[in-house]
Amino acid sequence: MRRPIARTPIPDIAALPDDIRARILAVQERSGFIPNVFLMLAHRPAEFRAFMAYHDALMDKDEGLSKAEREMIVVAVSSRNQCQYCVVAHGAILRIRAKNPLLADQIAANWRKADLTKRQKAMLDFALKVTERANEVGEDDHAALREAGFDDAAIWDIAAIAAFFGMSNRLANVAELRPNDEFYAMGRG
């Protein structure tokens, strides 16, 4: 027996505000399905809009970090936070963006042993420190990232992605958000 996709109310798409309905239908058109996170968040339109605006501001740019590197952060942080939805969903996106069917699983299991560059390991080391001990971040952390090739804008992006997905992971866990079955096979070959 299948559990519900989330503990939150799942609204009727036809009853949603026009902008939210249009966004959900556009995602469905591109991917062939509606990611459950959209349905979980849509019951609170103002929060849906704010969440998606910040998500897009962080994840839809290429400056400083590649889109694949951004997804690496999400997968590593989500694995640490034990967020099944985000590990599975963003793992699928990472497999596609990195054009690598193994990398997301490696990062989710143990990013320190994953096939990553020194730069990417420095990035994830910092992202996980932000996730677990942001109060301890200091000049040495910034210096290590600059030495790895990151500028101040990229360092901010690493921290912001880690922090945003820490919040997202917590909401998904509280809501018991289930990954769509479609995510499991995406980008695997």
Phi and psi restraints in degrees (value plus and minus 20) as a CYANA .aco file:
   2 ARG   PHI    -106.0   -66.0
   2 ARG   PSI     115.7   155.7
   3 ARG   PHI     -97.1   -57.1
   3 ARG   PSI     143.0   183.0
   4 PRO   PHI     -82.7   -42.7
   4 PRO   PSI     140.2   180.2
   5 ILE   PHI     -89.9   -49.9
   5 ILE   PSI     -43.7    -3.7
   6 ALA   PHI    -185.6  -145.6
   6 ALA   PSI     142.2   182.2
   7 ARG   PHI     -99.6   -59.6
   7 ARG   PSI     -27.5    12.5
   8 THR   PHI    -103.7   -63.7
   8 THR   PSI     140.4   180.4
   9 PRO   PHI     -83.2   -43.2
   9 PRO   PSI     118.8   158.8
  10 ILE   PHI    -126.3   -86.3
  10 ILE   PSI      89.5   129.5
  11 PRO   PHI     -94.6   -54.6
  11 PRO   PSI     138.4   178.4
  12 ASP   PHI     -92.8   -52.8
  12 ASP   PSI     104.5   144.5
  13 ILE   PHI     -77.8   -37.8
  13 ILE   PSI     -58.0   -18.0
  14 ALA   PHI     -83.7   -43.7
  14 ALA   PSI     -43.9    -3.9
  15 ALA   PHI    -112.6   -72.6
  15 ALA   PSI     -21.2    18.8
  16 LEU   PHI     -97.2   -57.2
  16 LEU   PSI     137.1   177.1
  17 PRO   PHI     -76.2   -36.2
  17 PRO   PSI     129.5   169.5
  18 ASP   PHI     -73.4   -33.4
  18 ASP   PSI     -64.2   -24.2
  19 ASP   PHI     -86.4   -46.4
  19 ASP   PSI     -58.0   -18.0
  20 ILE   PHI     -91.9   -51.9
  20 ILE   PSI     -64.8   -24.8
  21 ARG   PHI     -78.7   -38.7
  21 ARG   PSI     -63.4   -23.4
  22 ALA   PHI     -82.7   -42.7
  22 ALA   PSI     -61.6   -21.6
  23 ARG   PHI     -84.7   -44.7
  23 ARG   PSI     -65.1   -25.1
  24 ILE   PHI     -82.9   -42.9
  24 ILE   PSI     -63.9   -23.9
  25 LEU   PHI     -88.1   -48.1
  25 LEU   PSI     -52.8   -12.8
  26 ALA   PHI     -86.0   -46.0
  26 ALA   PSI     -61.0   -21.0
  27 VAL   PHI     -84.7   -44.7
  27 VAL   PSI     -61.9   -21.9
  28 GLN   PHI     -82.3   -42.3
  28 GLN   PSI     -59.5   -19.5
  29 GLU   PHI     -83.5   -43.5
  29 GLU   PSI     -63.1   -23.1
  30 ARG   PHI     -91.6   -51.6
  30 ARG   PSI     -62.5   -22.5
  31 SER   PHI    -120.6   -80.6
  31 SER   PSI     -38.9     1.1
  32 GLY   PHI      71.0   111.0
  32 GLY   PSI     -21.4    18.6
  33 PHE   PHI    -176.7  -136.7
  33 PHE   PSI     146.7   186.7
  34 ILE   PHI    -122.3   -82.3
  34 ILE   PSI      95.0   135.0
  35 PRO   PHI     -77.7   -37.7
  35 PRO   PSI     115.0   155.0
  36 ASN   PHI     -78.6   -38.6
  36 ASN   PSI     -46.8    -6.8
  37 VAL   PHI     -81.6   -41.6
  37 VAL   PSI     -54.6   -14.6
  38 PHE   PHI     -84.0   -44.0
  38 PHE   PSI     -61.6   -21.6
  39 LEU   PHI     -90.0   -50.0
  39 LEU   PSI     -56.7   -16.7
  40 MET   PHI     -82.9   -42.9
  40 MET   PSI     -64.0   -24.0
  41 LEU   PHI    -100.0   -60.0
  41 LEU   PSI     -44.0    -4.0
  42 ALA   PHI     -86.0   -46.0
  42 ALA   PSI     -38.4     1.6
  43 HIS   PHI     -90.6   -50.6
  43 HIS   PSI     -29.6    10.4
  44 ARG   PHI    -148.9  -108.9
  44 ARG   PSI      64.5   104.5
  45 PRO   PHI     -73.1   -33.1
  45 PRO   PSI     -63.8   -23.8
  46 ALA   PHI     -83.7   -43.7
  46 ALA   PSI     -60.9   -20.9
  47 GLU   PHI     -89.8   -49.8
  47 GLU   PSI     -57.9   -17.9
  48 PHE   PHI     -76.4   -36.4
  48 PHE   PSI     -69.4   -29.4
  49 ARG   PHI     -81.6   -41.6
  49 ARG   PSI     -65.8   -25.8
  50 ALA   PHI     -84.6   -44.6
  50 ALA   PSI     -65.0   -25.0
  51 PHE   PHI     -79.1   -39.1
  51 PHE   PSI     -70.3   -30.3
  52 MET   PHI     -86.8   -46.8
  52 MET   PSI     -56.1   -16.1
  53 ALA   PHI     -83.8   -43.8
  53 ALA   PSI     -64.7   -24.7
  54 TYR   PHI     -91.2   -51.2
  54 TYR   PSI     -59.6   -19.6
  55 HIS   PHI     -74.6   -34.6
  55 HIS   PSI     -71.1   -31.1
  56 ASP   PHI     -84.4   -44.4
  56 ASP   PSI     -58.7   -18.7
  57 ALA   PHI     -82.2   -42.2
  57 ALA   PSI     -54.8   -14.8
  58 LEU   PHI    -104.0   -64.0
  58 LEU   PSI     -58.1   -18.1
  59 MET   PHI    -121.5   -81.5
  59 MET   PSI     -36.7     3.3
  60 ASP   PHI    -122.1   -82.1
  60 ASP   PSI      11.4    51.4
  61 LYS   PHI    -151.1  -111.1
  61 LYS   PSI     142.8   182.8
  62 ASP   PHI    -133.5   -93.5
  62 ASP   PSI     -28.6    11.4
  63 GLU   PHI     -86.7   -46.7
  63 GLU   PSI     113.0   153.0
  64 GLY   PHI      60.0   100.0
  64 GLY   PSI     -68.6   -28.6
  65 LEU   PHI    -147.6  -107.6
  65 LEU   PSI     122.5   162.5
  66 SER   PHI     -94.5   -54.5
  66 SER   PSI     144.7   184.7
  67 LYS   PHI     -83.7   -43.7
  67 LYS   PSI     -54.7   -14.7
  68 ALA   PHI     -85.2   -45.2
  68 ALA   PSI     -62.3   -22.3
  69 GLU   PHI     -82.9   -42.9
  69 GLU   PSI     -57.3   -17.3
  70 ARG   PHI     -80.7   -40.7
  70 ARG   PSI     -62.4   -22.4
  71 GLU   PHI     -89.0   -49.0
  71 GLU   PSI     -52.6   -12.6
  72 MET   PHI     -78.0   -38.0
  72 MET   PSI     -63.6   -23.6
  73 ILE   PHI     -80.4   -40.4
  73 ILE   PSI     -66.3   -26.3
  74 VAL   PHI     -80.1   -40.1
  74 VAL   PSI     -65.9   -25.9
  75 VAL   PHI     -85.2   -45.2
  75 VAL   PSI     -64.0   -24.0
  76 ALA   PHI     -84.5   -44.5
  76 ALA   PSI     -67.3   -27.3
  77 VAL   PHI     -83.4   -43.4
  77 VAL   PSI     -64.1   -24.1
  78 SER   PHI     -87.1   -47.1
  78 SER   PSI     -54.5   -14.5
  79 SER   PHI     -84.7   -44.7
  79 SER   PSI     -66.1   -26.1
  80 ARG   PHI     -81.0   -41.0
  80 ARG   PSI     -56.4   -16.4
  81 ASN   PHI    -106.7   -66.7
  81 ASN   PSI     -15.6    24.4
  82 GLN   PHI      33.6    73.6
  82 GLN   PSI      24.1    64.1
  83 CYS   PHI    -116.8   -76.8
  83 CYS   PSI      78.8   118.8
  84 GLN   PHI     -77.3   -37.3
  84 GLN   PSI     -66.4   -26.4
  85 TYR   PHI     -76.7   -36.7
  85 TYR   PSI     -72.2   -32.2
  86 CYS   PHI     -90.6   -50.6
  86 CYS   PSI     -54.7   -14.7
  87 VAL   PHI     -82.4   -42.4
  87 VAL   PSI     -65.5   -25.5
  88 VAL   PHI     -91.6   -51.6
  88 VAL   PSI     -69.1   -29.1
  89 ALA   PHI     -87.5   -47.5
  89 ALA   PSI     -69.1   -29.1
  90 HIS   PHI     -97.0   -57.0
  90 HIS   PSI     -42.9    -2.9
  91 GLY   PHI     -82.1   -42.1
  91 GLY   PSI     -61.1   -21.1
  92 ALA   PHI     -82.6   -42.6
  92 ALA   PSI     -65.1   -25.1
  93 ILE   PHI     -84.0   -44.0
  93 ILE   PSI     -61.0   -21.0
  94 LEU   PHI     -82.3   -42.3
  94 LEU   PSI     -64.2   -24.2
  95 ARG   PHI     -76.3   -36.3
  95 ARG   PSI     -60.2   -20.2
  96 ILE   PHI     -92.2   -52.2
  96 ILE   PSI     -67.7   -27.7
  97 ARG   PHI     -88.9   -48.9
  97 ARG   PSI     -55.0   -15.0
  98 ALA   PHI    -106.9   -66.9
  98 ALA   PSI     -29.6    10.4
  99 LYS   PHI      32.9    72.9
  99 LYS   PSI      24.8    64.8
 100 ASN   PHI    -164.1  -124.1
 100 ASN   PSI      92.1   132.1
 101 PRO   PHI     -94.2   -54.2
 101 PRO   PSI     -28.2    11.8
 102 LEU   PHI    -123.7   -83.7
 102 LEU   PSI     -48.2    -8.2
 103 LEU   PHI     -80.4   -40.4
 103 LEU   PSI     -63.1   -23.1
 104 ALA   PHI     -81.9   -41.9
 104 ALA   PSI     -61.9   -21.9
 105 ASP   PHI     -86.3   -46.3
 105 ASP   PSI     -59.0   -19.0
 106 GLN   PHI     -81.8   -41.8
 106 GLN   PSI     -66.2   -26.2
 107 ILE   PHI     -85.7   -45.7
 107 ILE   PSI     -62.2   -22.2
 108 ALA   PHI     -84.5   -44.5
 108 ALA   PSI     -56.3   -16.3
 109 ALA   PHI     -98.2   -58.2
 109 ALA   PSI     -65.9   -25.9
 110 ASN   PHI    -189.8  -149.8
 110 ASN   PSI      73.6   113.6
 111 TRP   PHI     -80.4   -40.4
 111 TRP   PSI     -46.2    -6.2
 112 ARG   PHI     -87.6   -47.6
 112 ARG   PSI     -42.5    -2.5
 113 LYS   PHI    -125.1   -85.1
 113 LYS   PSI     -16.5    23.5
 114 ALA   PHI     -93.7   -53.7
 114 ALA   PSI     139.5   179.5
 115 ASP   PHI     -96.7   -56.7
 115 ASP   PSI      59.4    99.4
 116 LEU   PHI    -143.4  -103.4
 116 LEU   PSI     137.2   177.2
 117 THR   PHI     -97.5   -57.5
 117 THR   PSI     145.7   185.7
 118 LYS   PHI     -79.1   -39.1
 118 LYS   PSI     -58.8   -18.8
 119 ARG   PHI     -79.7   -39.7
 119 ARG   PSI     -67.6   -27.6
 120 GLN   PHI     -86.7   -46.7
 120 GLN   PSI     -56.5   -16.5
 121 LYS   PHI     -86.3   -46.3
 121 LYS   PSI     -58.4   -18.4
 122 ALA   PHI     -82.8   -42.8
 122 ALA   PSI     -61.0   -21.0
 123 MET   PHI     -81.0   -41.0
 123 MET   PSI     -67.8   -27.8
 124 LEU   PHI     -92.1   -52.1
 124 LEU   PSI     -53.3   -13.3
 125 ASP   PHI     -78.6   -38.6
 125 ASP   PSI     -65.1   -25.1
 126 PHE   PHI     -87.2   -47.2
 126 PHE   PSI     -64.7   -24.7
 127 ALA   PHI     -78.9   -38.9
 127 ALA   PSI     -60.2   -20.2
 128 LEU   PHI     -92.8   -52.8
 128 LEU   PSI     -51.4   -11.4
 129 LYS   PHI     -86.6   -46.6
 129 LYS   PSI     -60.8   -20.8
 130 VAL   PHI     -80.3   -40.3
 130 VAL   PSI     -60.5   -20.5
 131 THR   PHI     -85.1   -45.1
 131 THR   PSI     -60.7   -20.7
 132 GLU   PHI    -122.4   -82.4
 132 GLU   PSI     -53.3   -13.3
 133 ARG   PHI    -166.3  -126.3
 133 ARG   PSI      32.2    72.2
 134 ALA   PHI     -77.4   -37.4
 134 ALA   PSI     -49.4    -9.4
 135 ASN   PHI     -84.7   -44.7
 135 ASN   PSI     -36.9     3.1
 136 GLU   PHI    -117.2   -77.2
 136 GLU   PSI     -24.0    16.0
 137 VAL   PHI     -84.0   -44.0
 137 VAL   PSI     112.8   152.8
 138 GLY   PHI    -166.0  -126.0
 138 GLY   PSI    -189.1  -149.1
 139 GLU   PHI     -78.4   -38.4
 139 GLU   PSI     -56.4   -16.4
 140 ASP   PHI     -80.4   -40.4
 140 ASP   PSI     -57.2   -17.2
 141 ASP   PHI     -86.3   -46.3
 141 ASP   PSI     -63.9   -23.9
 142 HIS   PHI     -84.9   -44.9
 142 HIS   PSI     -60.8   -20.8
 143 ALA   PHI     -83.5   -43.5
 143 ALA   PSI     -61.2   -21.2
 144 ALA   PHI     -83.4   -43.4
 144 ALA   PSI     -59.0   -19.0
 145 LEU   PHI     -90.1   -50.1
 145 LEU   PSI     -60.3   -20.3
 146 ARG   PHI     -82.7   -42.7
 146 ARG   PSI     -59.8   -19.8
 147 GLU   PHI     -83.1   -43.1
 147 GLU   PSI     -51.4   -11.4
 148 ALA   PHI     -99.8   -59.8
 148 ALA   PSI     -25.9    14.1
 149 GLY   PHI      88.1   128.1
 149 GLY   PSI     -10.4    29.6
 150 PHE   PHI    -115.9   -75.9
 150 PHE   PSI     119.3   159.3
 151 ASP   PHI    -113.1   -73.1
 151 ASP   PSI     158.1   198.1
 152 ASP   PHI     -81.3   -41.3
 152 ASP   PSI     -55.6   -15.6
 153 ALA   PHI     -85.5   -45.5
 153 ALA   PSI     -61.6   -21.6
 154 ALA   PHI     -87.8   -47.8
 154 ALA   PSI     -57.9   -17.9
 155 ILE   PHI     -81.7   -41.7
 155 ILE   PSI     -62.7   -22.7
 156 TRP   PHI     -80.4   -40.4
 156 TRP   PSI     -63.9   -23.9
 157 ASP   PHI     -81.4   -41.4
 157 ASP   PSI     -62.7   -22.7
 158 ILE   PHI     -78.3   -38.3
 158 ILE   PSI     -68.9   -28.9
 159 ALA   PHI     -84.0   -44.0
 159 ALA   PSI     -63.6   -23.6
 160 ALA   PHI     -85.9   -45.9
 160 ALA   PSI     -60.4   -20.4
 161 ILE   PHI     -84.8   -44.8
 161 ILE   PSI     -65.2   -25.2
 162 ALA   PHI     -79.7   -39.7
 162 ALA   PSI     -64.7   -24.7
 163 ALA   PHI     -88.1   -48.1
 163 ALA   PSI     -64.1   -24.1
 164 PHE   PHI     -81.7   -41.7
 164 PHE   PSI     -64.9   -24.9
 165 PHE   PHI     -96.2   -56.2
 165 PHE   PSI     -41.9    -1.9
 166 GLY   PHI     -80.2   -40.2
 166 GLY   PSI     -63.8   -23.8
 167 MET   PHI     -85.7   -45.7
 167 MET   PSI     -67.0   -27.0
 168 SER   PHI     -79.9   -39.9
 168 SER   PSI     -63.5   -23.5
 169 ASN   PHI     -79.4   -39.4
 169 ASN   PSI     -61.6   -21.6
 170 ARG   PHI     -86.5   -46.5
 170 ARG   PSI     -62.4   -22.4
 171 LEU   PHI     -83.4   -43.4
 171 LEU   PSI     -64.5   -24.5
 172 ALA   PHI     -83.2   -43.2
 172 ALA   PSI     -60.4   -20.4
 173 ASN   PHI     -86.6   -46.6
 173 ASN   PSI     -63.4   -23.4
 174 VAL   PHI     -82.4   -42.4
 174 VAL   PSI     -58.2   -18.2
 175 ALA   PHI    -102.2   -62.2
 175 ALA   PSI     -25.3    14.7
 176 GLU   PHI      33.3    73.3
 176 GLU   PSI      24.8    64.8
 177 LEU   PHI     -86.7   -46.7
 177 LEU   PSI     106.9   146.9
 178 ARG   PHI    -115.6   -75.6
 178 ARG   PSI     118.4   158.4
 179 PRO   PHI     -88.8   -48.8
 179 PRO   PSI     125.6   165.6
 180 ASN   PHI     -85.1   -45.1
 180 ASN   PSI     121.3   161.3
 181 ASP   PHI     -76.8   -36.8
 181 ASP   PSI     -53.7   -13.7
 182 GLU   PHI     -79.5   -39.5
 182 GLU   PSI     -51.0   -11.0
 183 PHE   PHI     -83.1   -43.1
 183 PHE   PSI     -52.8   -12.8
 184 TYR   PHI     -80.8   -40.8
 184 TYR   PSI     -53.9   -13.9
 185 ALA   PHI    -115.1   -75.1
 185 ALA   PSI     -34.4     5.6
 186 MET   PHI     -81.5   -41.5
 186 MET   PSI     115.0   155.0
 187 GLY   PHI      51.7    91.7
 187 GLY   PSI      -5.3    34.7
 188 ARG   PHI    -116.0   -76.0
 188 ARG   PSI     -22.9    17.1
